[in-house]
Amino acid sequence: MKEVRIIDTTLRDAHQCLWATRMTTAHMLPVAERMDRAGFAQIDLAGTIQFDVCVRYLKEDPWERVRLMRQRVQRTPLRALVRSKNIVAFDVLPDDIIELWVERLVANGFRVVGCFDGLNDVDNMLCTTEVARRLGVKTFGALSYSVSPVHTDELYVRTAKDLVERGKVDAIMLKDAGGLLTVDRIRTLVPAVKQVMGDVPLEIHSHCLTGLAPLVYLEAVKLGADELHTSIAPLANGPAQPATQTIARNLRSMGYKVNVDDAILDEVGEHFRRIAEREGKPLGVPVEYDAFHYEHQLPGGMLTNFKSQLAHAGLSHKFDELLQECARVRQELGFPIMITPFAQLVGTQAVLNVVHGERYRIVPDEVKKYALGYYGKLLAPVEPNVLDRIVGNGSQAIALQPQPPAPGVPGLRRKYPNASDDERLLRYMFAGSQVDEMLAAGPMRTSYSFDQPIVELLSELAKRPRIGHLYIRKGDVRLEINSPEAVANEGEG
């Protein structure tokens, strides 16, 4: 009986999709040890957006989060995903910054480190995987999936072969960030890539945006896929991954072995359900098939942003035109995959074209850099007349021939001589006072209470030895408490 291994995405991609990446460390730690016992092959903990949200919005030290999780997750490897040579930024970073980033991922507790690239440029991915392999941890490379004339089975076979032969990765991840895989396509794609992978495991990662991912997963396993990326319900479905509980049940009924503990999964799922209920966060639900998604291929968050931008400009009636313009721009730019940073580049250019009424009259720096190959080898050339407009109307400060960025680590260490490499990297990625504000926020919360806020407040106050005066007011309700000692002291004045 073949075993199908499960890679858990609850702590990374599930809340990235459903909670705008707002799962806190205090949300995670109470169930970390139980998740460690659940039987997962790996626990996916962080990509680069988790670092971004931790620093900028949650005011939590992302490195400390990893260390705290590593203390509690002893048997299951923690997994990290690196985005090409960008990490948090859009621009390509120096190789030595990428290398230091990977070194710190490993030093802080990750035992599986891999990379994806929106252009499926293997050279961009190997910058990460070669360092990780040298440091003795497992590696994976991604086949970033999309639907276009250039995203053929032949492209993915060639990319998989390069990753296995040149990169010597320990696994290949078929990464369908847009939830675009269909059962028909998986039937040609999985056998084709498996043929050149040898004994290297194939992971399947998709999203339920069209409602097809659960069926795609089951079909992929029948064709030889080894590992599936799932999230624990109710942080599953919708824009997230298929539910672990449902996939495990269906695979077992098909005769496969899935060594996850159903009782633990339900306990963890109930923990996150209660958090969602208490904090007003959404939970994932299965969605119906959506054929329109294949036309624009835009992430859900971008659709919402487009509506807001157009409404602000008094152009709400141009929403359909904007979606059509996105498809047109994507085709003219050689069909980049609609994932970060390329979804943002295509979307921004489309907005500018529609709002200004003249196509490519204004060209963002990132679009010009993409067209000139700054982000890697393009899968298809930019249409010549469009390239002329991009080069002519884009910033003239951008050189026509991209040059590799100068090393960044020596200058970074000189600039922050008393900081750790962890802190230096955060300061390199986040401009201005963002890291200072994170540090000033103090120690992060590591426990979670389901008590009502007032109960939680009084519980915390009870731990403090001296409270002289307490005043709480909400609406017409007022609570005021003065300690006898405080009253006596006031009389002495």
C-alpha positions in Angstrom: 0.0 0.0 0.0 1.5 3.3 -1.1 1.9 6.0 1.5 0.9 9.6 0.6 2.7 12.1 2.7 1.1 15.4 3.9 2.9 18.7 4.0 0.9 21.0 6.3 0.3 24.6 5.1 -1.9 25.8 7.9 0.7 28.0 9.5 1.8 29.6 6.2 -0.3 29.6 3.2 -3.7 28.9 4.8 -3.7 32.1 6.9 -2.0 34.0 4.1 -5.0 33.2 1.9 -7.8 33.5 4.5 -6.5 35.8 7.2 -4.3 38.2 5.1 -1.3 36.5 6.9 -2.4 37.8 10.2 -1.9 34.7 12.2 0.1 35.6 15.3 2.8 33.7 17.1 0.3 33.4 20.0 -2.2 31.8 17.7 0.4 29.1 16.7 2.3 28.2 19.8 -0.6 26.6 21.8 -1.1 23.9 19.1 2.6 23.6 17.9 3.3 20.4 19.9 0.1 18.8 18.9 0.9 19.6 15.2 4.3 18.0 15.7 2.6 14.8 16.7 0.0 14.9 13.9 2.2 12.8 11.4 3.0 15.5 8.8 6.0 15.0 6.6 6.8 18.7 7.0 5.2 21.8 8.5 5.4 24.8 6.2 6.0 27.8 8.4 7.2 30.8 6.4 7.6 32.3 3.0 8.9 35.9 2.7 5.5 37.5 3.2 5.3 36.1 6.7 8.4 38.1 7.6 6.9 41.2 5.9 3.6 41.1 7.9 5.4 40.2 11.1 7.6 43.3 11.0 5.2 45.8 9.4 1.8 44.9 10.8 2.0 42.5 13.7 5.2 44.1 15.2 6.6 40.6 16.0 10.2 39.5 15.4 9.8 36.8 12.7 13.1 35.2 13.7 12.0 34.8 17.3 8.7 33.2 16.0 10.8 30.6 14.2 12.9 29.9 17.2 9.9 29.5 19.5 8.2 27.1 17.0 11.4 25.1 16.7 11.5 24.6 20.4 8.1 23.0 20.3 8.3 21.2 17.0 11.0 18.7 17.5 10.3 15.8 15.2 8.6 17.4 12.1 10.9 19.4 9.8 9.9 23.1 9.5 9.9 24.3 5.9 10.7 27.7 4.4 10.0 29.1 0.9 12.2 31.7 -0.7 10.9 33.9 -3.6 13.5 33.9 -6.4 16.2 36.5 -5.8 13.7 39.0 -4.4 12.9 37.8 -0.9 10.7 40.6 0.5 11.6 43.2 -2.2 10.6 43.3 -5.9 14.1 44.1 -7.1 16.7 41.4 -7.6 19.0 41.3 -4.5 22.8 40.6 -4.4 23.7 36.9 -4.2 25.5 37.3 -0.9 22.2 38.7 0.7 20.3 35.7 -0.6 23.1 33.4 0.8 23.0 35.1 4.2 19.2 34.8 4.3 19.3 31.1 3.7 22.1 30.7 6.3 19.9 32.4 8.9 16.8 30.4 8.0 18.8 27.2 8.7 20.5 28.6 11.8 17.1 29.6 13.3 15.6 26.1 12.8 14.4 25.4 9.3 15.3 21.9 8.0 13.7 22.2 4.5 14.4 25.3 2.4 13.3 25.7 -1.2 12.7 28.4 -3.9 10.3 29.3 -6.6 10.7 31.7 -9.5 7.8 33.3 -11.4 9.8 32.8 -14.7 10.8 29.3 -13.8 14.4 30.5 -14.2 16.4 27.7 -12.6 19.5 29.9 -12.1 17.4 32.2 -9.8 16.3 29.2 -7.8 19.7 27.5 -7.5 21.1 30.6 -5.6 18.9 29.4 -2.7 19.0 25.7 -3.0 22.8 25.4 -3.4 23.4 27.2 -0.1 20.8 25.2 1.7 22.2 21.9 0.4 25.7 23.0 1.5 24.3 23.6 5.0 23.0 20.1 5.1 19.2 20.6 5.0 16.7 19.3 2.5 15.9 21.3 -0.6 13.1 21.7 -3.1 12.6 23.6 -6.3 9.3 24.7 -7.7 7.6 24.4 -11.1 5.5 27.6 -11.0 2.3 26.7 -12.9 0.3 28.9 -15.2 -1.9 28.7 -18.2 -0.6 30.3 -21.4 0.9 29.2 -24.8 4.4 29.2 -23.2 3.6 27.2 -20.1 3.7 23.8 -21.7 4.4 20.4 -20.4 7.7 20.6 -22.2 8.7 23.7 -20.2 8.0 22.0 -16.9 9.8 18.8 -18.0 12.9 20.9 -18.9 12.7 22.8 -15.6 12.3 19.7 -13.5 15.2 18.0 -15.2 17.4 21.0 -14.6 16.4 21.2 -10.9 17.2 17.5 -10.4 20.4 17.3 -12.5 21.9 20.7 -11.8 20.4 21.6 -8.5 20.3 18.1 -7.0 17.1 19.1 -5.1 15.5 16.6 -2.8 12.0 17.3 -4.1 10.1 19.0 -6.8 7.1 21.1 -6.0 4.4 21.7 -8.6 3.3 25.1 -7.4 -0.1 26.2 -8.6 -0.5 29.6 -6.8 -3.5 30.6 -9.0 -5.5 27.4 -8.5 -5.5 26.8 -12.2 -4.7 23.1 -12.5 -7.4 20.9 -13.9 -7.8 17.2 -13.9 -7.2 17.0 -17.6 -3.9 18.9 -17.4 -2.7 17.0 -14.4 -3.1 13.8 -16.4 -0.4 14.9 -18.9 1.8 17.0 -16.6 2.5 14.6 -13.7 3.5 11.6 -15.9 5.7 13.9 -18.0 7.7 15.4 -15.1 7.9 12.2 -13.1 9.6 10.6 -16.1 12.6 12.9 -15.7 12.7 13.1 -11.9 13.9 9.6 -11.0 13.3 8.9 -7.3 12.9 12.5 -6.4 9.5 13.0 -4.8 6.8 15.2 -6.5 4.8 17.6 -4.3 1.5 19.0 -5.4 0.5 22.5 -4.2 -2.7 24.1 -5.4 -5.5 26.4 -4.2 -9.2 25.9 -4.2 -10.1 29.1 -6.1 -11.9 27.2 -8.9 -13.1 24.4 -6.7 -11.0 21.8 -8.6 -8.0 21.4 -6.3 -9.3 18.4 -4.3 -10.1 16.4 -7.5 -6.7 17.4 -8.9 -4.9 16.1 -5.8 -6.6 12.7 -6.0 -5.8 12.4 -9.7 -2.2 13.4 -9.1 -1.7 10.7 -6.5 -3.1 8.1 -8.9 -0.5 9.3 -11.5 2.4 9.1 -9.1 2.5 12.2 -7.0 4.1 11.6 -3.6 3.3 14.5 -1.3 0.3 16.8 -1.0 0.1 20.3 0.4 -3.0 20.7 2.6 -4.3 22.8 5.4 -6.3 21.8 8.4 -10.0 22.6 8.2 -11.5 25.1 8.8 -8.4 27.0 7.6 -8.8 25.2 4.2 -10.7 25.6 1.0 -11.8 28.9 -0.5 -8.5 30.6 -1.7 -6.5 28.2 0.5 -5.4 24.5 0.1 -7.8 21.5 0.2 -8.7 20.3 3.7 -6.3 17.7 5.2 -9.1 15.8 6.8 -11.1 15.4 3.6 -8.1 14.5 1.4 -6.9 11.9 4.0 -10.3 10.3 4.2 -10.7 10.2 0.4 -7.2 8.8 -0.1 -7.8 6.0 2.4 -11.0 5.0 0.7 -8.9 4.7 -2.5 -6.5 2.3 -0.8 -3.7 4.7 0.1 -2.0 5.0 3.5 -2.1 8.5 5.1 -0.3 8.6 8.4 -1.9 11.6 10.0 -3.7 11.6 13.3 -7.4 12.6 12.7 -8.1 13.4 16.3 -5.2 15.8 16.5 -6.2 17.5 13.3 -9.7 18.0 14.7 -8.3 19.5 17.9 -6.1 21.9 16.0 -8.9 22.8 13.7 -11.2 23.6 16.6 -8.5 25.8 18.1 -8.3 27.9 15.0 -12.1 27.9 14.6 -12.5 29.4 18.0 -9.9 32.1 17.3 -11.7 33.0 14.1 -15.0 33.2 15.9 -13.5 35.3 18.7 -11.6 37.7 16.4 -14.0 37.9 13.5 -11.7 36.2 11.0 -13.0 34.3 8.0 -13.0 30.5 7.6 -12.6 28.6 4.4 -15.5 27.0 2.7 -15.6 25.0 -0.6 -16.3 27.1 -3.7 -18.1 26.4 -6.9 -16.2 26.1 -10.2 -15.3 29.5 -11.6 -14.5 29.5 -15.3 -13.9 33.3 -15.4 -10.8 32.8 -13.2 -9.0 31.3 -16.1 -9.5 34.5 -18.2 -7.8 37.0 -15.8 -5.9 34.7 -13.5 -5.6 37.5 -10.9 -5.2 36.8 -7.2 -8.4 37.6 -5.3 -6.8 40.5 -3.3 -5.9 42.3 -6.5 -9.5 42.2 -7.8 -10.6 44.0 -4.6 -7.8 46.5 -4.9 -8.7 47.2 -8.5 -12.3 48.0 -7.6 -11.2 50.4 -4.9 -8.7 52.2 -7.1 -11.2 52.7 -9.9 -13.9 53.8 -7.5 -11.4 56.4 -6.0 -10.7 57.7 -9.6 -14.5 57.8 -10.4 -13.9 55.0 -13.0 -15.9 52.1 -11.5 -17.6 51.5 -14.9 -14.2 50.6 -16.4 -13.7 47.4 -14.2 -14.4 44.9 -17.0 -12.2 46.9 -19.3 -9.4 46.8 -16.7 -9.6 43.0 -16.5 -9.4 42.7 -20.3 -6.5 45.1 -20.3 -4.7 42.9 -17.7 -5.0 39.9 -20.0 -3.8 42.0 -23.0 -0.8 43.4 -21.0 0.2 39.9 -19.8 0.2 38.6 -23.4 2.3 41.6 -24.6 4.8 41.0 -21.8 5.3 37.3 -22.7 2.8 35.7 -20.4 4.4 36.2 -16.9 2.8 34.1 -14.2 0.3 36.2 -12.2 2.1 35.8 -8.9 4.3 38.3 -7.0 5.9 40.3 -8.3 4.6 39.9 -11.8 0.9 40.0 -11.0 1.6 43.5 -9.5 3.6 44.6 -12.5 0.9 43.5 -15.0 -1.9 44.9 -12.8 -0.2 48.3 -12.3 0.5 48.8 -16.0 -3.0 47.8 -16.9 -4.4 50.4 -14.4 -2.2 53.1 -15.8 -3.2 52.2 -19.4 -6.9 52.4 -18.5 -6.8 55.5 -16.3 -4.7 57.6 -18.6 -6.4 56.5 -21.8 -3.1 55.9 -23.6 -1.3 52.6 -23.4 2.3 52.6 -22.0 2.4 56.4 -21.8 3.5 55.9 -18.2 5.7 52.9 -17.4 6.7 51.9 -13.9 10.4 51.1 -13.3 9.6 47.5 -12.5 7.8 46.9 -15.8 10.8 48.3 -17.7 13.2 46.2 -15.6 11.1 43.1 -16.3 11.0 43.7 -20.1 14.8 44.2 -20.1 15.5 40.9 -18.3 16.4 42.2 -14.8 14.3 39.6 -13.1 15.6 36.6 -15.2 15.2 35.0 -18.6 11.8 35.7 -20.1 9.7 32.7 -21.3 8.6 34.7 -24.4 9.8 38.0 -25.8 7.9 41.2 -25.2 6.0 42.3 -28.3 8.5 44.6 -30.2 6.2 47.6 -30.5 5.3 47.4 -26.8 9.0 47.0 -25.9 9.8 50.2 -27.9 7.2 52.1 -25.9 8.4 50.6 -22.6 12.0 51.5 -23.3 11.1 55.0 -24.6 8.7 56.0 -21.8 10.3 54.2 -18.9 12.9 55.8 -16.7 16.1 56.6 -18.6 18.1 55.9 -15.5 17.5 52.2 -16.0 20.4 50.7 -18.0 19.4 48.7 -21.1 21.7 45.9 -20.1 21.1 44.6 -16.5 24.1 44.3 -14.3 24.3 42.1 -11.2 23.9 44.1 -8.0 27.0 44.7 -6.0 27.6 42.6 -2.9 25.5 43.8 0.0 26.6 42.0 3.2 29.9 43.8 3.9 28.3 47.2 3.8 25.4 46.0 5.9 27.7 44.7 8.6 29.6 48.0 8.6 26.3 50.0 8.8 25.0 48.0 11.8 28.2 46.8 13.6 26.4 46.0 16.9 23.4 44.1 15.4 23.0 40.4 14.8 22.8 39.1 11.2 19.1 38.4 11.8 18.4 42.1 12.7 20.7 43.3 9.8 18.7 41.4 7.3 15.5 42.8 8.6 16.9 46.3 8.4 18.1 45.6 4.8 14.6 44.5 3.8 12.5 47.1 5.6 13.0 50.8 5.1 12.7 53.6 7.5 11.7 53.0 11.1 9.8 49.8 10.6 12.3 47.5 12.4 12.7 50.0 15.2 8.9 50.1 15.7 8.8 46.3 15.8 11.6 46.2 18.4 9.9 49.0 20.4 6.7 47.0 20.6 8.5 44.7 23.1 8.2 41.0 23.7 5.6 39.3 21.5 2.7 37.4 23.1 3.3 33.7 23.3 0.0 32.5 24.8 -3.6 32.8 23.8 -6.7 33.2 25.9 -10.3 32.6 24.9 -11.6 34.6 27.8 -13.6 37.8 27.1 -11.3 40.9 26.9 -12.5 42.2 30.3 -11.8 38.9 32.0 -8.4 38.8 30.3 -7.7 42.4 31.5 -8.6 41.7 35.1 -6.6 38.5 35.1 -3.5 40.5 33.9 -4.1 43.2 36.5 -4.3 40.6 39.3 -0.8 39.5 38.5 0.5 43.0 39.3 1.4 43.6 43.0 0.3 47.3 43.1 -2.5 48.9 41.3 -3.2 52.3 42.8 -6.0 53.5 40.5 -8.1 51.7 37.9 -10.6 53.4 35.6 -12.4 51.6 32.8 -15.2 53.1 30.7 -17.2 51.9 27.8 -20.2 53.9 26.7 -22.3 54.5 29.8 -20.7 51.8 31.8 -17.9 53.0 34.2 -15.7 51.0 36.6 -13.4 52.9 39.0 -11.3 51.2 41.7 -9.0 53.0 44.2 -6.8 50.9 46.5 -6.8 52.0 50.2 -3.1 52.7 50.0 -3.7 55.1 47.0 -6.5 56.9 48.9 -4.3 57.3 52.0 -1.5 58.7 49.9 -3.8 61.2 48.3 -4.8 62.4 51.8 -1.2 63.1 52.6 -0.9 65.6 49.8 
